[in-house]
Each structure stands twice: as C-alpha cells, then as structure tokens.
Amino acid sequence: MLDTVLIWIDKNRGGWLEDLKPWLRLASVSADPAHQADLTAAADWAMHYMRAAGLEPEWIPTARHPCILARTPGNRHKPDAPHILFYGHYDVQPADPLDKWITPPFEPTIRDGKIFARGASDDKGQVFCHLAALLAWKQIAGELPVRMTVLLEGEEEIGSMSLEPVITQYADELKTARALIVSDSNQLAPGVPTLTTGFRGMVYYQVEVAGAAEDLHSGVYGGAVANPANALVGMLGALHDVHGRVTIPGFYDEVVMPEASILQQWRQLPFDEAELIRRLGVSELFGEKGFSTLERRWCRPTLDINGLTSGYQGPGAKTVLPGAASAKVSMRLVPHQDPLRIAAAFETYLGSLKPAGVRLKLQRLNASPAVLTPTDSPAVAAAAEALEIGFGQKPVFTREGGTVPVVSSFKKLLDVDSVLIGFGLPDDNLHAPNEKFDLASLYGGMRTAAALYDRLGRILSNGRGG
Ligand SMILES: [Zn+2]
C-alpha cells in the first residue's frame, strides 16, 4: 500500500505546491498584534486541510493564538494501530527587513527549485509534508496506518506560552502516544537525511551592575569611584580561561561525553569547516580547546555574552563614568547538566567576582534542560527507514546546538520520547530575509512522512517497545 501512496505523492507534485501556497500567503506573525486575523486564518486553513485528510480537528482558544488538536476518528485507522503524536507550529517570525526580500515574504515564489516565503521552512512547509502525507494515505488507503493526533500551535516564535497549559489539559489523552514526531529542524546538508538526537538546554541571565546614582564626569571622579562598566567587563572577562573553558566552579561536573562510537560517527559526517568559515565571514573558528567544532556545538556547554550596554554610545568622545552597566548572558547546557544548579553556580561565582563599590543584580530569564532522545528506540528505527525511503539515503544521527523548549515540555508533561525529523537545510534563512524551502526537501519530506506512518504502524504494533 505504501508504494501506491508514494506513487500518488510523486504524481501530484504541482498540486501539492498549489495546496501549500495559500497557507504561506497568510502573514501569521505571532509577535505582531496587527496580524491577529492572519493567525486566525492560518489556524483555520490547517483545520480545513486536516479535515480533508480525514482528521477531526478541535479549535482550542488560548489567551493569544489558538491551538488545533486533530485526531483520526476510530473508523479511519486500523483497530490495533499505535497512537502517534505530531507537533508543529503555524506562526512565523516577522518578515522585516522587507527591502532585503527578493520577492515579497507572503507571496510564495518558486525560483531555482526552491519555494521562497516566510514560513516556507519554519515551520509551515515542514508541517505540510506531514499533512499532505496523511491526506495521501486517506485518498489511497481510506485509513491511516497509525492512530494520529496532530497538535499545532500559533505561539512557537514568541515562547509557546499556551502550549504547556494545553498539553496539561489534554494530558490523559496525549499520554497514550507512543512517540512524538517533530519536523522543525534541519538536515545536515543537501542530500543528507538527518535524525536529530539531542539539543542543548539554556540558562539566560540579565546582569546589572550599578554604581553612582547617575553618570559622573570621568575626569572629576575617575579613580575615586568604582566604574560599573569596568567592574562588569572584569567580572565577565573572568568567566573563561585562555583555552575557552568556562571557569565557573562545578560548571562541567555533570557533563557526560557521548560514547566513543558516536564521536567516531560525527567525525565521518559531511561537515565542511572551510565552508563554515567562509559563510560566517570569520578568520578562523574558536572554541574550547581539545574539542572539534561539532563537539563544541553539540555536546559541550558554553557561556556567551548576548548583549552589553553601558555609558556613552554616541559619536565622538564623551568623558563619562557610567552609573550602571548591564549584560545579557546565556549558557548553553548539555544533557545531564541541571539548569538550576548551573544557575546557582553562576550566581555564586559572579557574586564572588564583584569588586567593591558596585552593586550586582541578577535576574534569571530562562532555564531549560538539554534533551537527549534515544537513538535505539523502535520509533527512531521507523524514522531511519522512512528517511531512506523518502530521500534514497541512510540518515545520519546528529545533535543540535540550539534549544527546542517545546520538546522538553512534552517530555516533562507526557514522558513521551520525540523523533526530531527535520527536512530543512542550514541555508534556509530561518528568521532572516528570503526564507526558502527546497522543493527536494518538500517532496522528500512528504515521501518520508508517508513512509514514517507506515513504518510506525508496523514496528510499534508488533513489538512492545516505544
Ligand atoms: Zn519553528
């Protein structure tokens, strides 16, 4: 049956593009209240498309943008079919700066084998791969190989504040899912299907150092009063040693390196360091001594200043002794590091570095743990087979340096393991002008999704695993 579904998907390529375009035309920018109607329309589009695919969608209002929860009715899947949960988001990042777009962000345009539009890759195009696959299964087979629940949200780009309450509200129902499928990430390179098996967590701080009640004259008072800018850069500068290692006591205590066999696999991945240097415009790469670039990004924790503000910033010279200085500091965490323990260690150490004459105020803005998904679960085996069917190549197993907080939420609230099966590419321009999704990714992604549900249906209904 899968073969027939795949043939039908391949035969209707032009039709799929026409299906997807109206969704991409909706400017569902969750950060901008002016786009409220577009968000409603984008959620509505998803409701209609899922109905066509045989699902029964429910509109869940939230404080801001609705969630959609869609289920396969009992007569549309095999009686013993395993329950699978799919998550995606229909909101998009703002499109500005608009003048940097070659074609308008909300007028999907095909060029060079790619579809250009805001949301083409993140995440409408990737979600569409799954919805189209479900539609194809319904058209060809009349029923799905799995019992499907699709959960779409409209607040991913602004922090998913309604998602945990919705998951909690429906937890009894969602908990029976054997796997969570998420397609909101990248392949390592074109033609290299990829399963992401983990990503880093994060702790984020606002750091403020205060001295005098206002800016002072640096000639009159310089040398007599502590300078908060000097104090802040001194403290922050002490957080790394010359080898790029973070100096916070205990920072690395819980870090566990991946097994040698995984590190060996990473060394064989098609990763081009020279290309990265060119693309980023840096003179050379830099990071913690003794680790490769992929290790530094995927399995080593980091600390970075994300913003730094103090004193006079206008043209020319102005001799002030600033009254305050502030910084934004984030730490990317790896599996087994406890965000709250790291946060406490950061606070204690920074406090100990504070010189006399200034006050230090720390505000924690964020704390989420890293996530490691099992690499040997039946769901991952199904996904690996599906990627090979979809893209004609065996997948590689990678990790992601970034943070995907929603996956942590699902793990925490439902204890379900996720399969991160991204179809995007590193040059998709997510969050930037000229976002695109390769048509090869779109069609390969639809084929993969169709095969994934077939394999999940077989593998999970036979065995015990999950
Ligand atoms: Zn996304």
Residues whose N, C-alpha, C, O or C-beta is under 5 A from the ligand:
A	BS01	ZN	D122 D123 D184
